[in-house]
Amino acid sequence: MVFARSKLMLEDVCFAEEPGSLEMKLVGPNVTKVYDKMYELMKAVFNVTDADIQESVSNWGKTDKGEKFKVRWWLHKDMDIFSYIFIRFDLSGETDGKSGTATIKARGLLRSEYPQDTLWQRSLFYEVLRTFWHKSFYHRKKEEYAEECRHSMSFFQKKLKEMYDRLKEKGEKK
């Protein structure tokens, strides 16, 4: 992430075509255990640390029928000095103690930021050079980053399904 008072930000979604995000619905036992497992899976699949994941929403409570929960995480992964991947994960669900449902949504963005602080960085000549460099050389790199984002999100979805299938088996054996 570029630290600047003013900056030019270019943003692309990782999945350009609709639906543009991943969504999974899990039904069965142990849905509340998905919270911890999902967090660890995010760190492992995207190769980030705890400092790169921020939990911005956390609602967890008991109702007459059981438990209800809603959590949102933001994952930030630097790709190079100008670009980073920014992914929002939403987990929501409810359970009655024996079985329940959980919905997981993930939406990934690839952002490139160019500082615009100095007089040179705001000049027309600099903008022409930056645009030429971006279109001629950096565009291929951004395509690689977008592909890595798509691949990582799809891999995350596959691993999450495998993890939940193991949790479901443990719940059914009891």
Backbone torsions as a table, in degrees:
resi	resn	phi	psi	omega
1	MET	NA	132.5	179.1
2	VAL	-83.9	126.7	177.2
3	PHE	-95.3	108.9	-179.0
4	ALA	-152.1	153.4	177.6
5	ARG	-66.9	-42.6	175.2
6	SER	-130.1	144.1	-177.6
7	LYS	-152.3	155.8	174.3
8	LEU	-94.7	123.7	-177.4
9	MET	-116.8	126.0	175.0
10	LEU	-109.9	130.9	-174.7
11	GLU	-129.7	131.8	177.0
12	ASP	-128.9	142.0	174.0
13	VAL	-79.7	146.7	-178.5
14	CYS	-65.6	-40.2	175.9
15	PHE	-103.8	101.8	-174.7
16	ALA	-68.0	-34.8	-178.9
17	GLU	-87.0	160.7	177.4
18	GLU	-65.6	144.7	13.4
19	PRO	-83.2	-12.7	177.4
20	GLY	84.0	-9.0	179.2
21	SER	-149.1	166.5	176.8
22	LEU	-101.7	144.4	178.0
23	GLU	-142.8	135.5	177.5
24	MET	-133.1	145.3	173.6
25	LYS	-123.1	123.8	-179.2
26	LEU	-109.1	133.3	179.7
27	VAL	-130.0	130.4	178.6
28	GLY	145.5	-164.2	-179.3
29	PRO	-78.4	166.9	173.1
30	ASN	61.7	30.5	-179.0
31	VAL	-69.2	-25.4	178.9
32	THR	-71.2	-22.1	178.0
33	LYS	-74.1	-13.2	179.7
34	VAL	-62.8	-31.2	-178.1
35	TYR	-55.0	-57.5	-178.7
36	ASP	-65.5	-43.9	-177.8
37	LYS	-64.9	-38.7	-179.0
38	MET	-65.7	-41.2	179.4
39	TYR	-62.2	-45.8	178.8
40	GLU	-65.3	-36.4	178.9
41	LEU	-67.1	-38.3	176.5
42	MET	-59.2	-46.6	-179.4
43	LYS	-62.2	-42.3	-176.6
44	ALA	-71.7	-47.3	-175.5
45	VAL	-69.2	-43.9	-176.6
46	PHE	-90.1	-1.9	178.0
47	ASN	54.0	56.0	178.5
48	VAL	-126.2	168.2	179.0
49	THR	-101.3	177.1	176.8
50	ASP	-59.6	-32.9	-178.4
51	ALA	-67.6	-19.8	-179.0
52	ASP	-90.3	-2.6	-179.9
53	ILE	-120.4	128.9	178.7
54	GLN	-123.0	130.4	176.3
55	GLU	-91.9	114.9	-175.3
56	SER	-102.0	-22.9	178.6
57	VAL	-132.5	133.4	176.3
58	SER	-147.8	101.4	176.9
59	ASN	-118.7	120.7	-178.1
60	TRP	-142.9	123.5	-178.4
61	GLY	-158.4	166.0	179.0
62	LYS	-95.3	142.9	174.6
63	THR	-124.3	-178.9	177.5
64	ASP	-61.8	-32.6	-175.3
65	LYS	-92.9	-13.8	-178.2
66	GLY	154.8	-131.5	-179.8
67	GLU	-115.7	147.8	174.8
68	LYS	-129.4	142.5	-179.3
69	PHE	-147.9	153.3	176.6
70	LYS	-151.7	126.0	-177.0
71	VAL	-136.4	143.3	174.7
72	ARG	-131.4	130.7	175.1
73	TRP	-118.6	149.6	171.0
74	TRP	-118.2	125.8	177.9
75	LEU	-107.8	133.7	-179.1
76	HIS	-124.8	122.9	179.0
77	LYS	-131.8	116.5	176.9
78	ASP	-70.2	134.5	177.2
79	MET	-102.2	-41.1	173.3
80	ASP	-158.4	-166.4	-175.0
81	ILE	-66.1	-26.4	-176.8
82	PHE	-104.7	-25.2	-170.3
83	SER	-121.5	150.0	175.4
84	TYR	-151.8	157.9	176.8
85	ILE	-99.9	135.7	-177.8
86	PHE	-128.9	113.5	-174.4
87	ILE	-123.4	132.8	176.0
88	ARG	-102.9	127.4	176.3
89	PHE	-114.1	129.6	176.1
90	ASP	-119.0	130.0	175.9
91	LEU	-125.5	125.2	176.4
92	SER	-142.1	153.9	179.2
93	GLY	176.2	-178.0	177.5
94	GLU	-152.3	153.8	-179.8
95	THR	-146.4	151.7	177.0
96	ASP	-103.4	10.7	-179.4
97	GLY	105.3	-38.9	180.0
98	LYS	-96.3	-51.1	177.8
99	SER	-140.8	169.2	-178.3
100	GLY	-170.0	-170.5	178.5
101	THR	-130.9	148.8	175.6
102	ALA	-139.7	138.1	176.8
103	THR	-117.1	130.3	-179.8
104	ILE	-121.3	128.3	177.4
105	LYS	-126.2	142.7	177.4
106	ALA	-137.9	132.6	178.3
107	ARG	-132.8	122.0	-176.0
108	GLY	-107.7	142.4	176.8
109	LEU	-126.8	145.7	171.7
110	LEU	-113.3	119.0	-177.7
111	ARG	-115.3	140.0	171.1
112	SER	-121.8	132.4	-177.9
113	GLU	-125.9	133.4	177.2
114	TYR	-120.3	126.6	-179.5
115	PRO	-65.2	147.5	179.6
116	GLN	-133.3	36.3	-174.7
117	ASP	-80.9	-46.8	-172.8
118	THR	-84.8	165.7	177.3
119	LEU	-62.0	-38.5	178.4
120	TRP	-62.3	-44.2	-178.0
121	GLN	-69.4	-19.4	177.8
122	ARG	-97.5	-0.2	-177.5
123	SER	-76.9	156.1	179.5
124	LEU	-64.8	-40.3	-179.5
125	PHE	-61.9	-44.2	177.9
126	TYR	-62.0	-41.9	-179.2
127	GLU	-64.9	-38.6	177.2
128	VAL	-64.1	-45.5	178.7
129	LEU	-64.1	-43.4	179.7
130	ARG	-62.9	-42.7	179.6
131	THR	-64.3	-43.7	177.7
132	PHE	-60.6	-48.5	179.7
133	TRP	-61.1	-42.6	-178.1
134	HIS	-63.7	-46.5	-177.7
135	LYS	-74.5	-34.1	-175.7
136	SER	-82.6	-41.1	-172.1
137	PHE	-116.6	-46.6	-169.8
138	TYR	-78.5	-22.5	-179.2
139	HIS	-58.2	-42.0	178.3
140	ARG	-62.8	-39.8	179.5
141	LYS	-65.0	-41.8	177.7
142	LYS	-63.2	-36.4	176.9
143	GLU	-63.9	-39.2	176.4
144	GLU	-63.6	-41.8	179.3
145	TYR	-65.4	-40.5	178.4
146	ALA	-64.8	-39.2	177.6
147	GLU	-64.8	-41.0	177.0
148	GLU	-63.1	-38.8	177.4
149	CYS	-62.7	-47.8	179.5
150	ARG	-61.5	-45.6	-179.2
151	HIS	-62.3	-46.6	-178.5
152	SER	-63.3	-40.8	179.7
153	MET	-66.8	-41.0	178.1
154	SER	-66.7	-39.3	177.4
155	PHE	-65.1	-39.7	176.8
156	PHE	-60.1	-44.3	179.8
157	GLN	-62.1	-42.7	179.9
158	LYS	-64.5	-46.3	-179.2
159	LYS	-66.8	-35.4	177.4
160	LEU	-64.1	-42.3	177.8
161	LYS	-62.9	-43.9	178.2
162	GLU	-62.0	-42.5	179.5
163	MET	-62.8	-42.9	-179.1
164	TYR	-69.3	-35.9	176.6
165	ASP	-60.4	-38.8	177.0
166	ARG	-67.0	-42.1	177.7
167	LEU	-61.9	-40.3	-179.4
168	LYS	-65.1	-40.9	178.2
169	GLU	-62.2	-42.4	178.5
170	LYS	-62.5	-40.0	179.8
171	GLY	-68.7	-33.8	-178.6
172	GLU	-78.3	-26.7	-179.8
173	LYS	-74.3	-21.1	-177.2
174	LYS	-68.6	NA	NA
